[in-house]
Amino acid sequence: MSLQSTPNGDTVPDAPRSPRTRAGSARRGRTGPVARHGRLPRRRSWTTLVSVVASAAAVLLVSGTSVAAIAGAQLATAPHTVQLSTDDQSTAKTADVTAIAGGANILLIGSDTRVGQFDSDEDVEGARNDVTMLVHISQDHQQLTAVSFPRDLMVPIPACTNPETGTSYPATRSAQFNTALGNGGVSCVVDTVENLTGLTIPYAGLITFDGVIEMSNALGGVKVCVATPINDTFTGLHLSPGEHDLQGSDALAFLRSRHGVGDGSDLARISSQQVFLSALLRQVTADGTLSNPITLYKLAGAALSNMTLSDGLARTRTVVGLASTLRGMSTANMLFVQYPVVDDPADSARVVVDEQNAHALNVALQSDEKTTLGDSSTGRASREDPTASAAPDTATAPTTAPSTDGTSSAPATPGTATTSTSTPSSTPLPSSITGQSAAEQTCSVGN
């Protein structure tokens, strides 16, 4: 029996292993369990990197000119950049991110590598994209859709060359999605998602998880609802039903937890993470965070110091443009969705693309359609908060239209941001696509 460490330094025994070899264990000659959609092997994926994604997104999504300028100042000294494929580089260098035809696409990748980070005692053999989130910003800047791709999804992966080792990997018709980063770095993950969705993705960021503690502390914690007890011995997370103010290692453990939520699968963790992300966005738009320059500076610094950006994104003009175009967006128009999948008939521990529903989502993104989710669309580990009041979405359009260089220009027409429920042209996504808007108050469900 082996032991694995928790964020608090405790050790817990590994789950029993079955004879079936898992992708992560095979390379080390060890065997792993046949698990429900992504039962964690010993080398746990640090998929809570999505928390850093969320906080970084919060800076970009709901900020005004002040935080855009702060982010730009931080970015000016950011040392880590990465190149995408030739086509993607060309688009990023020539396009104005505030006016890309069909909307802007940004891929945010959370790596499970822990080299050089606060808890790097365990052996780590290569990095994997265990959190991958595609952010689509509509051309009229009225809607944002964040699509989470399960790490255990079996997909075609194109031929890629690892930028650090020079090792070339041939194209494969079916491989586990989270191996793309190890094959060919950020560019390989971008190419994989482009092939899967039919979208062009000119911007990408690779996120580490160290910043989650700094950023949740800068916010003073995020208030998260728990519907039924969460007890996860793997992360050391124990939460009773009710509202919890999570920050630091507690926030990290919440976002890492898969054994303690829903059915213990990666799909359950995605829906639980959406509870956190939505609460975070509601909080920063409602509690005065955006008017506090000290907090904004801490958020921007923590996010950017833990990111590797593609060349196109690592420009002050791009970051400021993204921030300024999204001022006043309603949280009801910020959608979190899980890419539609079904069980893999060849392996109960994996999932494959739900072709029909994935096609509907891909087409909606490609054509920049306004979309809505069904009334009962929350995922495997979340449910509506029965105690939540129907608080109005108070996001308003900016009184001044910011330019992409961070300065103010001509006055914009003030008014209330349009919500997804009041937009006549909104297209309902298939009812099987799960997720929620940031305006929906939901609770995580323990198992």
Salt bridges, closest charged atoms under 4 A:
ASP14 OD2 - ARG17 NH2 3.16
ASP96 OD1 - ARG317 NH2 3.96
ASP112 OD2 - ARG43 NH1 2.69
ASP119 OD2 - ARG114 NH1 3.85
GLU122 OE2 - ARG42 NH1 3.86
GLU122 OE1 - ARG114 NH2 3.73
ASP123 OD1 - ARG42 NH1 3.06
ASP130 OD2 - ARG151 NH1 3.34
ASP140 OD2 - LYS370 NZ 2.69
ASP152 OD1 - ARG151 NE 3.32
ASP245 OD2 - LYS223 NZ 3.88
ASP263 OD2 - ARG380 NH1 2.60
ASP266 OD1 - ARG258 NH2 3.59
ASP266 OD1 - ARG269 NE 3.68
ASP343 OD1 - HIS37 NE2 2.83
ASP347 OD1 - ARG20 NH1 3.23
ASP368 OD1 - HIS136 NE2 2.79
